[in-house]
């Protein structure tokens, strides 16, 4: 038998082959996850439970946001010197107290909270 020498792959060919293998691995991983999920759901159902019984975080009605994470409160960046309870983070709609002051000739910088 004659041996044929295989020419070494170039870096570009190796990257292309690696990308192809990654796509194949991702496809296999998706199938494995799908199979495992079906097995888990089947086991839960056979024991008389629902997915939400076992994983309450899956119940969309109990979460405060779509990701399930709570939002942290932003610190105010602007304060009304005449009424310190009037603050604004600088995000969202401009509050009426600030609109009124700006219309009277003040600038936003006049209300910045010093750090």
QUISUL-V445800 format. One record per residue. N is the residue number from 0. OMEGA is omega in whole degrees, 0 to 359 (none if undefined). D_CENTER is the distance of its C-alpha to the mean C-alpha in Angstrom with 1 decimal. Layout:
n=N omega=OMEGA d_center=D_CENTER
n=N omega=OMEGA d_center=D_CENTER
//
This chain:
n=0 omega=180 d_center=58.9
n=1 omega=179 d_center=57.7
n=2 omega=175 d_center=54.5
n=3 omega=179 d_center=52.3
n=4 omega=178 d_center=50.4
n=5 omega=182 d_center=46.8
n=6 omega=181 d_center=45.8
n=7 omega=180 d_center=42.9
n=8 omega=174 d_center=39.6
n=9 omega=179 d_center=38.4
n=10 omega=180 d_center=35.1
n=11 omega=178 d_center=33.8
n=12 omega=179 d_center=35.0
n=13 omega=178 d_center=33.4
n=14 omega=179 d_center=30.0
n=15 omega=179 d_center=30.5
n=16 omega=180 d_center=31.5
n=17 omega=178 d_center=28.5
n=18 omega=178 d_center=26.1
n=19 omega=179 d_center=28.1
n=20 omega=178 d_center=27.9
n=21 omega=178 d_center=24.1
n=22 omega=179 d_center=23.8
n=23 omega=180 d_center=26.4
n=24 omega=179 d_center=24.6
n=25 omega=178 d_center=21.3
n=26 omega=178 d_center=23.4
n=27 omega=179 d_center=25.2
n=28 omega=178 d_center=22.1
n=29 omega=179 d_center=20.8
n=30 omega=179 d_center=24.3
n=31 omega=179 d_center=24.4
n=32 omega=180 d_center=21.2
n=33 omega=179 d_center=22.6
n=34 omega=181 d_center=25.9
n=35 omega=179 d_center=24.6
n=36 omega=180 d_center=22.6
n=37 omega=179 d_center=25.8
n=38 omega=180 d_center=27.8
n=39 omega=179 d_center=25.7
n=40 omega=180 d_center=25.7
n=41 omega=179 d_center=29.4
n=42 omega=180 d_center=30.2
n=43 omega=181 d_center=28.4
n=44 omega=180 d_center=30.3
n=45 omega=180 d_center=33.6
n=46 omega=174 d_center=33.3
n=47 omega=180 d_center=33.0
n=48 omega=172 d_center=29.4
n=49 omega=178 d_center=26.3
n=50 omega=181 d_center=22.8
n=51 omega=175 d_center=21.8
n=52 omega=183 d_center=24.9
n=53 omega=182 d_center=23.6
n=54 omega=184 d_center=19.9
n=55 omega=180 d_center=19.7
n=56 omega=177 d_center=15.9
n=57 omega=179 d_center=16.1
n=58 omega=184 d_center=18.1
n=59 omega=183 d_center=16.0
n=60 omega=183 d_center=18.6
n=61 omega=184 d_center=18.1
n=62 omega=179 d_center=14.5
n=63 omega=176 d_center=14.3
n=64 omega=185 d_center=11.0
n=65 omega=181 d_center=9.4
n=66 omega=181 d_center=6.8
n=67 omega=180 d_center=9.9
n=68 omega=176 d_center=9.2
n=69 omega=180 d_center=12.0
n=70 omega=174 d_center=12.1
n=71 omega=182 d_center=14.5
n=72 omega=180 d_center=17.5
n=73 omega=177 d_center=18.2
n=74 omega=178 d_center=21.7
n=75 omega=178 d_center=24.2
n=76 omega=182 d_center=25.5
n=77 omega=179 d_center=28.4
n=78 omega=177 d_center=31.2
n=79 omega=181 d_center=34.3
n=80 omega=179 d_center=37.3
n=81 omega=178 d_center=39.4
n=82 omega=184 d_center=37.0
n=83 omega=177 d_center=34.6
n=84 omega=178 d_center=32.7
n=85 omega=178 d_center=31.5
n=86 omega=178 d_center=28.4
n=87 omega=181 d_center=25.5
n=88 omega=185 d_center=22.3
n=89 omega=180 d_center=22.7
n=90 omega=178 d_center=19.7
n=91 omega=184 d_center=20.4
n=92 omega=178 d_center=23.9
n=93 omega=182 d_center=26.7
n=94 omega=182 d_center=28.7
n=95 omega=181 d_center=32.3
n=96 omega=180 d_center=33.9
n=97 omega=178 d_center=32.5
n=98 omega=181 d_center=33.4
n=99 omega=181 d_center=36.9
n=100 omega=179 d_center=37.4
n=101 omega=179 d_center=36.2
n=102 omega=180 d_center=38.6
n=103 omega=175 d_center=41.3
n=104 omega=179 d_center=40.9
n=105 omega=175 d_center=38.5
n=106 omega=178 d_center=35.7
n=107 omega=181 d_center=32.1
n=108 omega=179 d_center=33.2
n=109 omega=186 d_center=35.7
n=110 omega=178 d_center=33.1
n=111 omega=177 d_center=30.7
n=112 omega=180 d_center=30.4
n=113 omega=180 d_center=31.9
n=114 omega=none d_center=30.0
//
